[in-house]
Amino acid sequence: MLVKTNAIVLSKLKYRDHDVIVKCYTKNRGVVSYLLKGILKSKRSNSKIAYYQPLSQLEIEENFKANHSLHFITDVKLSVPYQSMHTNILKSSIVMFLSEVLATTLKEEERNLVLYEFLETTLQWLDHETDFANFHLLFLLELTKHLGFYPDTSQSSFPYFNLSTGTFELKPQNHYTITGENLKFLKALLGIKFDELSTVKMTSAQRQTLLNTLLFYFELHLTDFRKPKSLQVLNQVFN
């Protein structure tokens, strides 16, 4: 069955000599993996591997077969041509990092328009912005809404935050509790809009500390989550 859908590229993996397996988050069906047969040797314009850069937004025509693990793309074009995402070294390091996070955390093979629109709009925001140093922090925090463990803000005035329970506390209950400056920046990001990110001022060291905290938060709530390999590159670029 040939169907058109929008898709965001999460990862790609070389398969055999000339094939590639691409994992996408699609608007119609959530996570779908596609086998791109012969793409590494094909010269056809609609088969260029350049379309499948991390987090590219595509419009594809797919040959989807129920109960198959791999599907096929019969036609592809960019739905949103990025202006700077893959050419700005700072943005491309964020893209590499977030695509790795998303490829690990997004599992559902079902339609989720709210999540798709979150990815679509935030990535377009990043592409057009010039002040984006905190983008990945807010993105990760907002992503937890869709993954089911966004912090409970009902007691956000309390001076401690328990990473294992996702709640604010009057007194620390275990060694997963954070407070002080790290907590201050976490609170500053809670409920904030992306257009307000420039109001949160952090040094690179403070940003790295909060990022490590958020990644640990993911590890505590997602059993198979591991820190992305691209984290080191991201930290070096933003240092």
Secondary structure, 3 states (H helix, E strand, C coil): CEEEEEEEEEEEEEECCCEEEEEEEECCCEEEEEEECCCCCCCCHHHCHHHHCCCCEEEEEEECCCCCCCEEEEEEEEEECCCCCCCCHHHHHHHHHHHHHHHHHCCCCCCCHHHHHHHHHHHHHHHHCCCCCCHHHHHHHHHHHHHCCCCECCCCCCCEEECCCCEEECCCCCCCEECHHHHHHHHHHCCCCHHHHHHCCCCHHHHHHHHHHHHHHHHHHCCCCCCCCCHHHHHHHCC
